[in-house]
């Protein structure tokens, strides 16, 4: 079953190491190799639903589809 690919943006200062580790468990990339904004305060993580319930640590975040995240990446902050 192919799942829906979605993205979340994290402001890194808002999370401790344990919280970031919990979020990373459900994502297809890790923060170390994620796309970061120009000042390295935010990153974009990708995840696939694959018919599974979305965990609370991701459910509470704003989720973006591919088109929406592409538009965000055009902003100066992400260049």
HTML snippet that shows the backbone in 3Dmol.js (N, CA, C, O; Angstrom):
<script src="https://3Dmol.org/build/3Dmol-min.js"></script>
<div id="view" style="width:600px;height:400px;position:relative"></div>
<script>
const pdb = `
ATOM      1  N   UNK A   1       0.832  -1.181   0.000  1.00  0.00           N
ATOM      2  CA  UNK A   1       0.000   0.000   0.000  1.00  0.00           C
ATOM      3  C   UNK A   1       0.879   1.248   0.000  1.00  0.00           C
ATOM      4  O   UNK A   1       1.743   1.397   0.864  1.00  0.00           O
ATOM      5  N   UNK A   2       0.668   2.130  -0.948  1.00  0.00           N
ATOM      6  CA  UNK A   2       1.415   3.372  -1.012  1.00  0.00           C
ATOM      7  C   UNK A   2       0.723   4.380  -0.118  1.00  0.00           C
ATOM      8  O   UNK A   2      -0.487   4.581  -0.213  1.00  0.00           O
ATOM      9  N   UNK A   3       1.486   5.004   0.739  1.00  0.00           N
ATOM     10  CA  UNK A   3       0.928   5.985   1.659  1.00  0.00           C
ATOM     11  C   UNK A   3       1.035   7.391   1.112  1.00  0.00           C
ATOM     12  O   UNK A   3       1.659   7.633   0.079  1.00  0.00           O
ATOM     13  N   UNK A   4       0.430   8.286   1.808  1.00  0.00           N
ATOM     14  CA  UNK A   4       0.503   9.694   1.473  1.00  0.00           C
ATOM     15  C   UNK A   4       1.787  10.263   2.069  1.00  0.00           C
ATOM     16  O   UNK A   4       2.085  10.047   3.244  1.00  0.00           O
ATOM     17  N   UNK A   5       2.543  10.992   1.248  1.00  0.00           N
ATOM     18  CA  UNK A   5       3.761  11.637   1.724  1.00  0.00           C
ATOM     19  C   UNK A   5       3.392  13.028   2.212  1.00  0.00           C
ATOM     20  O   UNK A   5       2.739  13.797   1.507  1.00  0.00           O
ATOM     21  N   UNK A   6       3.816  13.334   3.416  1.00  0.00           N
ATOM     22  CA  UNK A   6       3.579  14.644   4.001  1.00  0.00           C
ATOM     23  C   UNK A   6       4.875  15.139   4.632  1.00  0.00           C
ATOM     24  O   UNK A   6       5.821  14.375   4.827  1.00  0.00           O
ATOM     25  N   UNK A   7       4.899  16.416   4.941  1.00  0.00           N
ATOM     26  CA  UNK A   7       6.073  17.060   5.513  1.00  0.00           C
ATOM     27  C   UNK A   7       5.659  17.869   6.737  1.00  0.00           C
ATOM     28  O   UNK A   7       4.538  18.372   6.817  1.00  0.00           O
ATOM     29  N   UNK A   8       6.578  17.984   7.680  1.00  0.00           N
ATOM     30  CA  UNK A   8       6.381  18.872   8.821  1.00  0.00           C
ATOM     31  C   UNK A   8       7.619  19.764   8.942  1.00  0.00           C
ATOM     32  O   UNK A   8       8.716  19.384   8.532  1.00  0.00           O
ATOM     33  N   UNK A   9       7.425  20.934   9.501  1.00  0.00           N
ATOM     34  CA  UNK A   9       8.535  21.850   9.762  1.00  0.00           C
ATOM     35  C   UNK A   9       8.668  21.978  11.270  1.00  0.00           C
ATOM     36  O   UNK A   9       7.703  22.276  11.973  1.00  0.00           O
ATOM     37  N   UNK A  10       9.877  21.747  11.751  1.00  0.00           N
ATOM     38  CA  UNK A  10      10.135  21.853  13.183  1.00  0.00           C
ATOM     39  C   UNK A  10      11.028  23.055  13.464  1.00  0.00           C
ATOM     40  O   UNK A  10      12.028  23.267  12.778  1.00  0.00           O
ATOM     41  N   UNK A  11      10.667  23.832  14.463  1.00  0.00           N
ATOM     42  CA  UNK A  11      11.561  24.854  15.000  1.00  0.00           C
ATOM     43  C   UNK A  11      12.350  24.147  16.093  1.00  0.00           C
ATOM     44  O   UNK A  11      11.811  23.837  17.155  1.00  0.00           O
ATOM     45  N   UNK A  12      13.605  23.899  15.835  1.00  0.00           N
ATOM     46  CA  UNK A  12      14.406  23.000  16.660  1.00  0.00           C
ATOM     47  C   UNK A  12      14.511  23.421  18.118  1.00  0.00           C
ATOM     48  O   UNK A  12      14.559  22.559  18.995  1.00  0.00           O
ATOM     49  N   UNK A  13      14.547  24.710  18.404  1.00  0.00           N
ATOM     50  CA  UNK A  13      14.680  25.186  19.780  1.00  0.00           C
ATOM     51  C   UNK A  13      13.460  24.831  20.640  1.00  0.00           C
ATOM     52  O   UNK A  13      13.532  24.893  21.868  1.00  0.00           O
ATOM     53  N   UNK A  14      12.359  24.466  20.015  1.00  0.00           N
ATOM     54  CA  UNK A  14      11.142  24.136  20.759  1.00  0.00           C
ATOM     55  C   UNK A  14      11.121  22.702  21.291  1.00  0.00           C
ATOM     56  O   UNK A  14      10.163  22.308  21.957  1.00  0.00           O
ATOM     57  N   UNK A  15      12.160  21.921  21.007  1.00  0.00           N
ATOM     58  CA  UNK A  15      12.155  20.497  21.362  1.00  0.00           C
ATOM     59  C   UNK A  15      13.446  20.114  22.061  1.00  0.00           C
ATOM     60  O   UNK A  15      14.520  20.627  21.747  1.00  0.00           O
ATOM     61  N   UNK A  16      13.321  19.206  23.009  1.00  0.00           N
ATOM     62  CA  UNK A  16      14.517  18.633  23.612  1.00  0.00           C
ATOM     63  C   UNK A  16      14.926  17.407  22.796  1.00  0.00           C
ATOM     64  O   UNK A  16      14.202  16.986  21.894  1.00  0.00           O
ATOM     65  N   UNK A  17      16.070  16.847  23.109  1.00  0.00           N
ATOM     66  CA  UNK A  17      16.602  15.717  22.346  1.00  0.00           C
ATOM     67  C   UNK A  17      15.650  14.526  22.330  1.00  0.00           C
ATOM     68  O   UNK A  17      15.499  13.868  21.301  1.00  0.00           O
ATOM     69  N   UNK A  18      15.013  14.245  23.457  1.00  0.00           N
ATOM     70  CA  UNK A  18      14.098  13.097  23.544  1.00  0.00           C
ATOM     71  C   UNK A  18      12.884  13.301  22.629  1.00  0.00           C
ATOM     72  O   UNK A  18      12.453  12.366  21.954  1.00  0.00           O
ATOM     73  N   UNK A  19      12.343  14.500  22.607  1.00  0.00           N
ATOM     74  CA  UNK A  19      11.189  14.786  21.745  1.00  0.00           C
ATOM     75  C   UNK A  19      11.562  14.673  20.272  1.00  0.00           C
ATOM     76  O   UNK A  19      10.806  14.115  19.477  1.00  0.00           O
ATOM     77  N   UNK A  20      12.731  15.206  19.906  1.00  0.00           N
ATOM     78  CA  UNK A  20      13.179  15.117  18.515  1.00  0.00           C
ATOM     79  C   UNK A  20      13.388  13.665  18.104  1.00  0.00           C
ATOM     80  O   UNK A  20      13.041  13.271  16.991  1.00  0.00           O
ATOM     81  N   UNK A  21      13.952  12.881  19.000  1.00  0.00           N
ATOM     82  CA  UNK A  21      14.167  11.461  18.723  1.00  0.00           C
ATOM     83  C   UNK A  21      12.841  10.737  18.507  1.00  0.00           C
ATOM     84  O   UNK A  21      12.733   9.893  17.618  1.00  0.00           O
ATOM     85  N   UNK A  22      11.844  11.057  19.305  1.00  0.00           N
ATOM     86  CA  UNK A  22      10.517  10.446  19.177  1.00  0.00           C
ATOM     87  C   UNK A  22       9.899  10.788  17.809  1.00  0.00           C
ATOM     88  O   UNK A  22       9.345   9.914  17.143  1.00  0.00           O
ATOM     89  N   UNK A  23       9.994  12.023  17.407  1.00  0.00           N
ATOM     90  CA  UNK A  23       9.442  12.452  16.115  1.00  0.00           C
ATOM     91  C   UNK A  23      10.171  11.758  14.971  1.00  0.00           C
ATOM     92  O   UNK A  23       9.540  11.287  14.025  1.00  0.00           O
ATOM     93  N   UNK A  24      11.503  11.693  15.057  1.00  0.00           N
ATOM     94  CA  UNK A  24      12.308  11.075  13.996  1.00  0.00           C
ATOM     95  C   UNK A  24      11.935   9.614  13.745  1.00  0.00           C
ATOM     96  O   UNK A  24      12.072   9.130  12.622  1.00  0.00           O
ATOM     97  N   UNK A  25      11.468   8.911  14.767  1.00  0.00           N
ATOM     98  CA  UNK A  25      11.103   7.501  14.616  1.00  0.00           C
ATOM     99  C   UNK A  25      10.053   7.285  13.532  1.00  0.00           C
ATOM    100  O   UNK A  25       9.998   6.218  12.920  1.00  0.00           O
ATOM    101  N   UNK A  26       9.231   8.283  13.300  1.00  0.00           N
ATOM    102  CA  UNK A  26       8.127   8.158  12.358  1.00  0.00           C
ATOM    103  C   UNK A  26       8.425   8.800  11.007  1.00  0.00           C
ATOM    104  O   UNK A  26       7.590   8.762  10.104  1.00  0.00           O
ATOM    105  N   UNK A  27       9.601   9.384  10.866  1.00  0.00           N
ATOM    106  CA  UNK A  27       9.936  10.114   9.640  1.00  0.00           C
ATOM    107  C   UNK A  27      10.883   9.317   8.764  1.00  0.00           C
ATOM    108  O   UNK A  27      11.564   8.401   9.225  1.00  0.00           O
ATOM    109  N   UNK A  28      10.911   9.680   7.497  1.00  0.00           N
ATOM    110  CA  UNK A  28      11.772   8.989   6.540  1.00  0.00           C
ATOM    111  C   UNK A  28      13.170   9.582   6.484  1.00  0.00           C
ATOM    112  O   UNK A  28      14.075   8.978   5.907  1.00  0.00           O
ATOM    113  N   UNK A  29      13.358  10.747   7.069  1.00  0.00           N
ATOM    114  CA  UNK A  29      14.682  11.333   7.148  1.00  0.00           C
ATOM    115  C   UNK A  29      14.940  11.724   8.597  1.00  0.00           C
ATOM    116  O   UNK A  29      14.015  11.771   9.409  1.00  0.00           O
ATOM    117  N   UNK A  30      16.199  12.004   8.917  1.00  0.00           N
ATOM    118  CA  UNK A  30      16.532  12.406  10.274  1.00  0.00           C
ATOM    119  C   UNK A  30      16.967  13.865  10.258  1.00  0.00           C
ATOM    120  O   UNK A  30      17.352  14.403   9.220  1.00  0.00           O
ATOM    121  N   UNK A  31      16.900  14.482  11.404  1.00  0.00           N
ATOM    122  CA  UNK A  31      17.170  15.913  11.501  1.00  0.00           C
ATOM    123  C   UNK A  31      18.563  16.258  10.982  1.00  0.00           C
ATOM    124  O   UNK A  31      18.745  17.288  10.333  1.00  0.00           O
ATOM    125  N   UNK A  32      19.527  15.421  11.259  1.00  0.00           N
ATOM    126  CA  UNK A  32      20.905  15.674  10.824  1.00  0.00           C
ATOM    127  C   UNK A  32      20.988  15.865   9.310  1.00  0.00           C
ATOM    128  O   UNK A  32      21.775  16.687   8.840  1.00  0.00           O
ATOM    129  N   UNK A  33      20.197  15.126   8.541  1.00  0.00           N
ATOM    130  CA  UNK A  33      20.261  15.186   7.084  1.00  0.00           C
ATOM    131  C   UNK A  33      19.038  15.852   6.452  1.00  0.00           C
ATOM    132  O   UNK A  33      18.862  15.817   5.234  1.00  0.00           O
ATOM    133  N   UNK A  34      18.199  16.456   7.287  1.00  0.00           N
ATOM    134  CA  UNK A  34      16.990  17.124   6.779  1.00  0.00           C
ATOM    135  C   UNK A  34      17.356  18.455   6.124  1.00  0.00           C
ATOM    136  O   UNK A  34      18.463  18.966   6.293  1.00  0.00           O
ATOM    137  N   UNK A  35      16.418  18.993   5.386  1.00  0.00           N
ATOM    138  CA  UNK A  35      16.581  20.327   4.807  1.00  0.00           C
ATOM    139  C   UNK A  35      16.396  21.345   5.927  1.00  0.00           C
ATOM    140  O   UNK A  35      15.371  21.345   6.609  1.00  0.00           O
ATOM    141  N   UNK A  36      17.396  22.219   6.115  1.00  0.00           N
ATOM    142  CA  UNK A  36      17.344  23.251   7.146  1.00  0.00           C
ATOM    143  C   UNK A  36      17.197  24.624   6.501  1.00  0.00           C
ATOM    144  O   UNK A  36      17.594  24.837   5.355  1.00  0.00           O
ATOM    145  N   UNK A  37      16.621  25.545   7.260  1.00  0.00           N
ATOM    146  CA  UNK A  37      16.544  26.916   6.772  1.00  0.00           C
ATOM    147  C   UNK A  37      17.929  27.551   6.858  1.00  0.00           C
ATOM    148  O   UNK A  37      18.868  26.935   7.363  1.00  0.00           O
ATOM    149  N   UNK A  38      18.054  28.778   6.367  1.00  0.00           N
ATOM    150  CA  UNK A  38      19.370  29.402   6.240  1.00  0.00           C
ATOM    151  C   UNK A  38      20.085  29.608   7.574  1.00  0.00           C
ATOM    152  O   UNK A  38      21.315  29.579   7.609  1.00  0.00           O
ATOM    153  N   UNK A  39      19.363  29.812   8.658  1.00  0.00           N
ATOM    154  CA  UNK A  39      20.031  29.992   9.946  1.00  0.00           C
ATOM    155  C   UNK A  39      20.002  28.735  10.823  1.00  0.00           C
ATOM    156  O   UNK A  39      20.329  28.792  12.009  1.00  0.00           O
ATOM    157  N   UNK A  40      19.614  27.621  10.242  1.00  0.00           N
ATOM    158  CA  UNK A  40      19.646  26.294  10.897  1.00  0.00           C
ATOM    159  C   UNK A  40      18.756  26.199  12.136  1.00  0.00           C
ATOM    160  O   UNK A  40      19.029  25.397  13.028  1.00  0.00           O
ATOM    161  N   UNK A  41      17.690  27.012  12.204  1.00  0.00           N
ATOM    162  CA  UNK A  41      16.788  26.967  13.349  1.00  0.00           C
ATOM    163  C   UNK A  41      15.569  26.091  13.094  1.00  0.00           C
ATOM    164  O   UNK A  41      14.869  25.709  14.031  1.00  0.00           O
ATOM    165  N   UNK A  42      15.313  25.772  11.825  1.00  0.00           N
ATOM    166  CA  UNK A  42      14.158  24.955  11.451  1.00  0.00           C
ATOM    167  C   UNK A  42      14.610  23.865  10.497  1.00  0.00           C
ATOM    168  O   UNK A  42      15.623  24.002   9.811  1.00  0.00           O
ATOM    169  N   UNK A  43      13.844  22.777  10.462  1.00  0.00           N
ATOM    170  CA  UNK A  43      14.119  21.729   9.486  1.00  0.00           C
ATOM    171  C   UNK A  43      12.808  21.119   9.002  1.00  0.00           C
ATOM    172  O   UNK A  43      11.768  21.226   9.651  1.00  0.00           O
ATOM    173  N   UNK A  44      12.893  20.480   7.847  1.00  0.00           N
ATOM    174  CA  UNK A  44      11.735  19.830   7.239  1.00  0.00           C
ATOM    175  C   UNK A  44      11.934  18.326   7.325  1.00  0.00           C
ATOM    176  O   UNK A  44      12.959  17.796   6.897  1.00  0.00           O
ATOM    177  N   UNK A  45      10.948  17.652   7.879  1.00  0.00           N
ATOM    178  CA  UNK A  45      10.976  16.194   7.953  1.00  0.00           C
ATOM    179  C   UNK A  45       9.838  15.628   7.109  1.00  0.00           C
ATOM    180  O   UNK A  45       8.760  16.214   7.010  1.00  0.00           O
ATOM    181  N   UNK A  46      10.105  14.491   6.515  1.00  0.00           N
ATOM    182  CA  UNK A  46       9.162  13.833   5.607  1.00  0.00           C
ATOM    183  C   UNK A  46       8.674  12.545   6.256  1.00  0.00           C
ATOM    184  O   UNK A  46       9.447  11.826   6.889  1.00  0.00           O
ATOM    185  N   UNK A  47       7.392  12.261   6.096  1.00  0.00           N
ATOM    186  CA  UNK A  47       6.870  10.993   6.590  1.00  0.00           C
ATOM    187  C   UNK A  47       5.780  10.494   5.651  1.00  0.00           C
ATOM    188  O   UNK A  47       5.187  11.265   4.896  1.00  0.00           O
ATOM    189  N   UNK A  48       5.531   9.199   5.710  1.00  0.00           N
ATOM    190  CA  UNK A  48       4.506   8.555   4.904  1.00  0.00           C
ATOM    191  C   UNK A  48       3.497   7.915   5.838  1.00  0.00           C
ATOM    192  O   UNK A  48       3.867   7.232   6.793  1.00  0.00           O
ATOM    193  N   UNK A  49       2.233   8.137   5.563  1.00  0.00           N
ATOM    194  CA  UNK A  49       1.200   7.592   6.438  1.00  0.00           C
ATOM    195  C   UNK A  49       1.037   6.089   6.249  1.00  0.00           C
ATOM    196  O   UNK A  49       0.866   5.375   7.237  1.00  0.00           O
ATOM    197  N   UNK A  50       1.083   5.590   5.038  1.00  0.00           N
ATOM    198  CA  UNK A  50       0.971   4.157   4.734  1.00  0.00           C
ATOM    199  C   UNK A  50      -0.200   3.489   5.443  1.00  0.00           C
ATOM    200  O   UNK A  50      -0.105   2.323   5.828  1.00  0.00           O
ATOM    201  N   UNK A  51      -1.287   4.202   5.618  1.00  0.00           N
ATOM    202  CA  UNK A  51      -2.462   3.629   6.232  1.00  0.00           C
ATOM    203  C   UNK A  51      -2.385   3.454   7.734  1.00  0.00           C
ATOM    204  O   UNK A  51      -3.332   2.964   8.349  1.00  0.00           O
ATOM    205  N   UNK A  52      -1.263   3.848   8.339  1.00  0.00           N
ATOM    206  CA  UNK A  52      -1.105   3.734   9.785  1.00  0.00           C
ATOM    207  C   UNK A  52      -1.651   4.997  10.447  1.00  0.00           C
ATOM    208  O   UNK A  52      -1.700   6.054   9.819  1.00  0.00           O
ATOM    209  N   UNK A  53      -2.052   4.894  11.684  1.00  0.00           N
ATOM    210  CA  UNK A  53      -2.462   6.107  12.397  1.00  0.00           C
ATOM    211  C   UNK A  53      -1.261   7.036  12.572  1.00  0.00           C
ATOM    212  O   UNK A  53      -0.137   6.579  12.780  1.00  0.00           O
ATOM    213  N   UNK A  54      -1.506   8.312  12.487  1.00  0.00           N
ATOM    214  CA  UNK A  54      -0.437   9.285  12.652  1.00  0.00           C
ATOM    215  C   UNK A  54      -0.200   9.480  14.149  1.00  0.00           C
ATOM    216  O   UNK A  54      -1.143   9.757  14.890  1.00  0.00           O
ATOM    217  N   UNK A  55       1.053   9.337  14.606  1.00  0.00           N
ATOM    218  CA  UNK A  55       1.331   9.475  16.038  1.00  0.00           C
ATOM    219  C   UNK A  55       1.060  10.901  16.526  1.00  0.00           C
ATOM    220  O   UNK A  55       1.147  11.862  15.761  1.00  0.00           O
ATOM    221  N   UNK A  56       0.739  11.011  17.781  1.00  0.00           N
ATOM    222  CA  UNK A  56       0.399  12.302  18.391  1.00  0.00           C
ATOM    223  C   UNK A  56       1.504  13.339  18.191  1.00  0.00           C
ATOM    224  O   UNK A  56       1.212  14.515  17.970  1.00  0.00           O
ATOM    225  N   UNK A  57       2.765  12.918  18.266  1.00  0.00           N
ATOM    226  CA  UNK A  57       3.871  13.872  18.140  1.00  0.00           C
ATOM    227  C   UNK A  57       3.931  14.515  16.756  1.00  0.00           C
ATOM    228  O   UNK A  57       4.544  15.570  16.597  1.00  0.00           O
ATOM    229  N   UNK A  58       3.312  13.905  15.764  1.00  0.00           N
ATOM    230  CA  UNK A  58       3.240  14.483  14.413  1.00  0.00           C
ATOM    231  C   UNK A  58       1.861  15.063  14.159  1.00  0.00           C
ATOM    232  O   UNK A  58       1.729  16.076  13.474  1.00  0.00           O
ATOM    233  N   UNK A  59       0.857  14.442  14.693  1.00  0.00           N
ATOM    234  CA  UNK A  59      -0.518  14.886  14.482  1.00  0.00           C
ATOM    235  C   UNK A  59      -0.729  16.333  14.911  1.00  0.00           C
ATOM    236  O   UNK A  59      -1.538  17.046  14.317  1.00  0.00           O
ATOM    237  N   UNK A  60      -0.018  16.763  15.924  1.00  0.00           N
ATOM    238  CA  UNK A  60      -0.178  18.124  16.439  1.00  0.00           C
ATOM    239  C   UNK A  60       0.552  19.172  15.593  1.00  0.00           C
ATOM    240  O   UNK A  60       0.381  20.370  15.819  1.00  0.00           O
ATOM    241  N   UNK A  61       1.357  18.739  14.628  1.00  0.00           N
ATOM    242  CA  UNK A  61       2.111  19.664  13.764  1.00  0.00           C
ATOM    243  C   UNK A  61       1.302  19.982  12.509  1.00  0.00           C
ATOM    244  O   UNK A  61       0.454  19.199  12.082  1.00  0.00           O
ATOM    245  N   UNK A  62       1.583  21.140  11.932  1.00  0.00           N
ATOM    246  CA  UNK A  62       1.007  21.454  10.630  1.00  0.00           C
ATOM    247  C   UNK A  62       1.686  20.557   9.609  1.00  0.00           C
ATOM    248  O   UNK A  62       2.913  20.493   9.544  1.00  0.00           O
ATOM    249  N   UNK A  63       0.885  19.869   8.815  1.00  0.00           N
ATOM    250  CA  UNK A  63       1.426  18.956   7.806  1.00  0.00           C
ATOM    251  C   UNK A  63       1.218  19.565   6.423  1.00  0.00           C
ATOM    252  O   UNK A  63       0.194  20.191   6.150  1.00  0.00           O
ATOM    253  N   UNK A  64       2.207  19.371   5.564  1.00  0.00           N
ATOM    254  CA  UNK A  64       2.192  19.947   4.231  1.00  0.00           C
ATOM    255  C   UNK A  64       2.312  18.853   3.181  1.00  0.00           C
ATOM    256  O   UNK A  64       2.967  17.837   3.416  1.00  0.00           O
ATOM    257  N   UNK A  65       1.687  19.049   2.028  1.00  0.00           N
ATOM    258  CA  UNK A  65       1.886  18.126   0.919  1.00  0.00           C
ATOM    259  C   UNK A  65       3.085  18.607   0.096  1.00  0.00           C
ATOM    260  O   UNK A  65       3.689  19.630   0.418  1.00  0.00           O
ATOM    261  N   UNK A  66       3.425  17.878  -0.957  1.00  0.00           N
ATOM    262  CA  UNK A  66       4.623  18.189  -1.753  1.00  0.00           C
ATOM    263  C   UNK A  66       4.538  19.578  -2.383  1.00  0.00           C
ATOM    264  O   UNK A  66       5.521  20.320  -2.377  1.00  0.00           O
ATOM    265  N   UNK A  67       3.395  19.930  -2.916  1.00  0.00           N
ATOM    266  CA  UNK A  67       3.235  21.238  -3.558  1.00  0.00           C
ATOM    267  C   UNK A  67       3.388  22.365  -2.530  1.00  0.00           C
ATOM    268  O   UNK A  67       4.047  23.370  -2.798  1.00  0.00           O
ATOM    269  N   UNK A  68       2.784  22.195  -1.369  1.00  0.00           N
ATOM    270  CA  UNK A  68       2.865  23.220  -0.331  1.00  0.00           C
ATOM    271  C   UNK A  68       4.291  23.403   0.178  1.00  0.00           C
ATOM    272  O   UNK A  68       4.733  24.534   0.383  1.00  0.00           O
ATOM    273  N   UNK A  69       5.014  22.305   0.383  1.00  0.00           N
ATOM    274  CA  UNK A  69       6.381  22.413   0.895  1.00  0.00           C
ATOM    275  C   UNK A  69       7.293  23.014  -0.168  1.00  0.00           C
ATOM    276  O   UNK A  69       8.231  23.739   0.165  1.00  0.00           O
ATOM    277  N   UNK A  70       7.034  22.725  -1.442  1.00  0.00           N
ATOM    278  CA  UNK A  70       7.822  23.324  -2.529  1.00  0.00           C
ATOM    279  C   UNK A  70       7.651  24.842  -2.532  1.00  0.00           C
ATOM    280  O   UNK A  70       8.615  25.574  -2.756  1.00  0.00           O
ATOM    281  N   UNK A  71       6.453  25.311  -2.289  1.00  0.00           N
ATOM    282  CA  UNK A  71       6.207  26.755  -2.229  1.00  0.00           C
ATOM    283  C   UNK A  71       6.932  27.385  -1.036  1.00  0.00           C
ATOM    284  O   UNK A  71       7.482  28.480  -1.150  1.00  0.00           O
ATOM    285  N   UNK A  72       6.931  26.706   0.087  1.00  0.00           N
ATOM    286  CA  UNK A  72       7.635  27.204   1.271  1.00  0.00           C
ATOM    287  C   UNK A  72       9.133  27.304   0.994  1.00  0.00           C
ATOM    288  O   UNK A  72       9.781  28.267   1.403  1.00  0.00           O
ATOM    289  N   UNK A  73       9.674  26.317   0.309  1.00  0.00           N
ATOM    290  CA  UNK A  73      11.103  26.296   0.020  1.00  0.00           C
ATOM    291  C   UNK A  73      11.551  27.418  -0.916  1.00  0.00           C
ATOM    292  O   UNK A  73      12.746  27.688  -1.035  1.00  0.00           O
ATOM    293  N   UNK A  74      10.612  28.059  -1.568  1.00  0.00           N
ATOM    294  CA  UNK A  74      10.937  29.198  -2.442  1.00  0.00           C
ATOM    295  C   UNK A  74      11.177  30.485  -1.642  1.00  0.00           C
ATOM    296  O   UNK A  74      11.735  31.444  -2.175  1.00  0.00           O
ATOM    297  N   UNK A  75      10.769  30.515  -0.390  1.00  0.00           N
ATOM    298  CA  UNK A  75      10.963  31.697   0.448  1.00  0.00           C
ATOM    299  C   UNK A  75      12.438  31.879   0.779  1.00  0.00           C
ATOM    300  O   UNK A  75      13.187  30.909   0.897  1.00  0.00           O
ATOM    301  N   UNK A  76      12.834  33.113   0.923  1.00  0.00           N
ATOM    302  CA  UNK A  76      14.234  33.475   1.188  1.00  0.00           C
ATOM    303  C   UNK A  76      14.824  32.712   2.385  1.00  0.00           C
ATOM    304  O   UNK A  76      16.003  32.359   2.385  1.00  0.00           O
ATOM    305  N   UNK A  77      14.005  32.469   3.382  1.00  0.00           N
ATOM    306  CA  UNK A  77      14.456  31.769   4.587  1.00  0.00           C
ATOM    307  C   UNK A  77      15.066  30.394   4.280  1.00  0.00           C
ATOM    308  O   UNK A  77      15.938  29.925   5.012  1.00  0.00           O
ATOM    309  N   UNK A  78      14.612  29.757   3.210  1.00  0.00           N
ATOM    310  CA  UNK A  78      15.045  28.393   2.896  1.00  0.00           C
ATOM    311  C   UNK A  78      16.075  28.325   1.793  1.00  0.00           C
ATOM    312  O   UNK A  78      16.489  27.225   1.425  1.00  0.00           O
ATOM    313  N   UNK A  79      16.506  29.440   1.250  1.00  0.00           N
ATOM    314  CA  UNK A  79      17.481  29.430   0.150  1.00  0.00           C
ATOM    315  C   UNK A  79      18.893  29.357   0.677  1.00  0.00           C
ATOM    316  O   UNK A  79      19.844  29.340  -0.105  1.00  0.00           O
TER     317      UNK A  79
END
`;
const viewer = $3Dmol.createViewer("view");
viewer.addModel(pdb, "pdb");
viewer.setStyle({}, {cartoon: {color: "spectrum"}});
viewer.zoomTo();
viewer.render();
</script>
